[in-house]
């Protein structure tokens, strides 16, 4: 099947509906599971997840993104690469099962052995999914890509709730991950129609090798940047503290994953057309960044002003210890939302070498922040150090991507975000002041006063600076892709 004629805006709309439907499902499932499982059980599964992510990272050799970028790959190449991914996935799943023994010894928990062996299935399924997923994205078949999200979440979430209710504890969460990966693979495999009938995968691998090796290198170092905190918190503070931290981190990740993910999935299939037109690539990306900043900076203000309400509504009062770290991690939500799209632009420009360099530098920054936070022994301070690290990551992106790859002055890029940043600062200050002034009022009224202060301050600055005009980027997106 050939490339679809949907515009970039239409593809974004499909992803938007699917992502937010998925958000509703995921939030509902999380709210139920948080009341059926304990922080210690979540902490145990967080350890498994760290190592599952590590092996999934080893499997990500950049094949999916290379399929999108390289226009000369054929159906026979897809089939050959699919067989390669099957073999790679089987090997990694087997190694993970064997590694579960030393993992259990390090964390002094025998339960980790069967949990890791079960989780190895998700590694196999995720590795096999690289080719079908890349084919669907290259062909811009976002209807199929979007539908799978909700179906996988409903099926895996329902299974996890039933298992948790029946008393399976940690296994409920691991089965949720396995079932989700299985549904996504089955859906993409059927939709993409790739086959396991071509064993000649050496030739296509050689063709995409240079692009893929840097992508794989970036995935490797990005894994350590994203998971070292869980490893160290679990090893030094215990499973319960890791459970609180993991919950706070996931809360911070919801707007990043489900707001920017809508754009990130769409960017490379469309913007790779401009890999030789750097100014066009930059302007298209900047418009999207301004929209993400407009939304993301308000989300930052909400996290800082309302961490208690967010935690209690989402997870219940047994998770109150995570409230301070929710507030400090929330400081970086806006800048993370903008920065999370940069990888797709490195890829669209064909510069995964610079992407790798960016990841290497940012990992060093994250390592320093995590070590400082863990050494402090306080989760809230750890969250603050990590937020500072994410601001530094944004600076690295400005230098490597904006100035070196796209050839644009850093000052031109950074000035575009001043209205949104000022809006967030005003919203936070007014929200906190309003809460202090109204602290003698009943809790509900205090909450309403803070909402008025936070939301009113943000809208006031956005209106005065006319930053709401950033949404005009959607008009341009409506034109992209329809004439191909």
Secondary structure, DSSP 4 states (H G I P E B T S, - for coil): -------HHHHHHHHHHHHHHHHHHHHHHHHHHHHHS-HHHHHHHHHHHHHHHHHHHHH--SHHHHHHH-TT--HHHHHHHHHHHHHHHHHHHHHHHHHHHHHHHHTT-THHHHHHHHHHHHHHHHHHHHHHHHHHHHTT-HHHHHHHHHHHHHHHHHHHHHHHHTT-THHHHHHHHHHHHHHHHHHHHHHHT--S-----HHHHHHHHHHHHHHHHHHHHHHHHHHHHHHHHHHHH-HHHHHHHHHHHHHHHHHIIIIIHHHHHHHHHHHGGGTT-HHHHHHHHHHHHHHHHHHHHHHHHHHHH-HHHHHHHHH-GGGGGGHHHHHHHHTTHHHHHHHTTHHHHHHHTT-HHHHHHHHHHHHHHHHHHHHHHHHHT-HHHHHHHHHHHHHHHHHHHIIIIIIIIS---HHHHHHTTHHHHHHHHHHHHHHHHHHHHTTTS-HHHHHHHHHHHHHHHHHHHHHHHTGGGGGGHHHHHHHTTTT-
